[in-house]
Amino acid sequence: MRLGRWVLLLMAVAAGLWLFQGPSTNLFRGFSREAPGPIDRAKAAAEKNNSRAGETTGAQTEADAGPSAAGVTENMTPGQVRALLGPPSETRTETTDAGVLREIWIYSPAGKTVVFENGVAVSIR
């Protein structure tokens, strides 16, 4: 009977060693110092979320800045401006003293005005 107890004790010690030092599929893998714990994973996720929020805020600020931030420049056609900014809130047409047709597009929400002469943007205010 003593031999049976020694074999049982030896098997228990071997099983214990296997659990603590065995393959990566063992029970205590999650308690390894190499694997990040739940707090470390939560901190990493929070940092990633904060960096994304900063990127979103920067993009929103740039979009709210108006036509110049949206890429409208002089020498653009009305079609190009409309593609960037959408339809204007108000339009006016006038003729200069030199007989040049001037079209004024007003974007009220952005507080900007684009002036076209002969089908080309000449001024962005």
C-alpha positions in Angstrom: 0.0 0.0 0.0 2.9 2.4 0.6 4.0 2.0 -3.0 0.5 3.1 -4.2 0.7 6.3 -2.1 4.1 7.1 -3.5 2.9 6.6 -7.1 -0.2 8.8 -6.4 2.0 11.5 -4.8 4.5 11.4 -7.7 1.6 11.7 -10.2 0.1 14.7 -8.2 3.5 16.5 -8.2 4.0 15.8 -12.0 0.5 17.2 -12.7 1.2 20.3 -10.6 4.5 20.9 -12.5 2.7 20.4 -15.8 0.1 23.0 -14.9 2.6 25.6 -14.0 5.3 25.0 -16.6 3.5 23.0 -19.2 2.4 23.8 -22.7 0.6 27.1 -23.6 -2.7 25.4 -23.4 -2.5 24.9 -19.6 -5.0 26.2 -17.1 -2.9 29.1 -15.7 -1.8 30.6 -19.0 -3.8 33.8 -18.2 -1.8 34.4 -15.1 1.5 34.5 -16.9 3.6 37.6 -16.4 4.2 37.8 -20.2 0.5 38.2 -21.1 -1.1 41.6 -20.4 -3.7 41.6 -17.8 -7.2 43.0 -18.2 -6.2 46.4 -16.7 -3.3 46.7 -19.2 -5.6 45.8 -22.1 -8.2 48.4 -20.9 -5.5 51.1 -20.7 -4.3 50.3 -24.2 -7.9 50.4 -25.5 -8.5 53.8 -23.8 -5.3 55.3 -25.3 -6.3 54.1 -28.8 -9.8 55.5 -28.4 -8.4 58.9 -27.2 -6.0 59.1 -30.2 -8.9 58.3 -32.6 -11.1 61.0 -30.9 -8.3 63.5 -31.4 -8.1 62.6 -35.1 -11.8 63.0 -35.4 -11.8 66.4 -33.7 -9.0 67.7 -35.9 -10.9 66.6 -39.0 -14.1 68.2 -37.8 -12.3 71.5 -37.1 -10.8 71.5 -40.5 -14.2 70.8 -42.2 -15.8 73.6 -40.1 -13.2 76.1 -41.1 -14.9 76.9 -44.4 -14.1 76.9 -48.1 -10.4 77.7 -47.9 -9.9 74.7 -45.7 -12.1 72.6 -48.0 -9.6 73.3 -50.8 -11.4 76.0 -52.8 -8.8 78.1 -54.6 -8.8 80.8 -57.2 -9.0 79.6 -60.9 -11.5 76.9 -60.0 -14.6 76.4 -62.1 -18.1 76.6 -60.7 -18.4 72.8 -61.1 -15.2 72.2 -59.0 -16.4 74.6 -56.3 -19.8 73.0 -56.2 -18.2 69.5 -55.9 -16.3 70.6 -52.9 -18.8 72.8 -51.1 -22.1 71.8 -52.5 -24.7 74.3 -53.7 -24.4 77.9 -52.5 -27.0 79.4 -50.0 -27.4 82.4 -52.3 -26.2 83.6 -55.8 -26.0 87.0 -57.4 -25.1 88.0 -60.9 -23.7 91.4 -61.9 -21.7 93.0 -64.7 -18.6 95.1 -63.9 -17.9 98.4 -65.5 -15.6 96.7 -68.0 -18.5 94.5 -69.1 -17.3 91.3 -67.4 -20.0 89.0 -66.1 -19.5 88.4 -62.4 -21.3 85.7 -60.4 -21.2 85.7 -56.6 -21.9 82.6 -54.6 -22.6 83.0 -50.9 -22.1 80.2 -48.4 -23.9 81.5 -45.3 -23.2 78.6 -42.9 -19.5 78.9 -43.6 -19.5 82.7 -43.8 -17.6 82.6 -47.1 -18.2 84.1 -50.6 -16.8 82.9 -53.9 -16.6 85.4 -56.8 -16.5 84.1 -60.4 -15.6 86.2 -63.4 -15.9 84.6 -66.9 -16.5 81.2 -65.3 -13.4 81.1 -63.1 -13.1 81.8 -59.3 -11.2 85.1 -58.8 -11.8 85.8 -55.1 -12.7 83.8 -52.0 -13.7 85.9 -49.0 
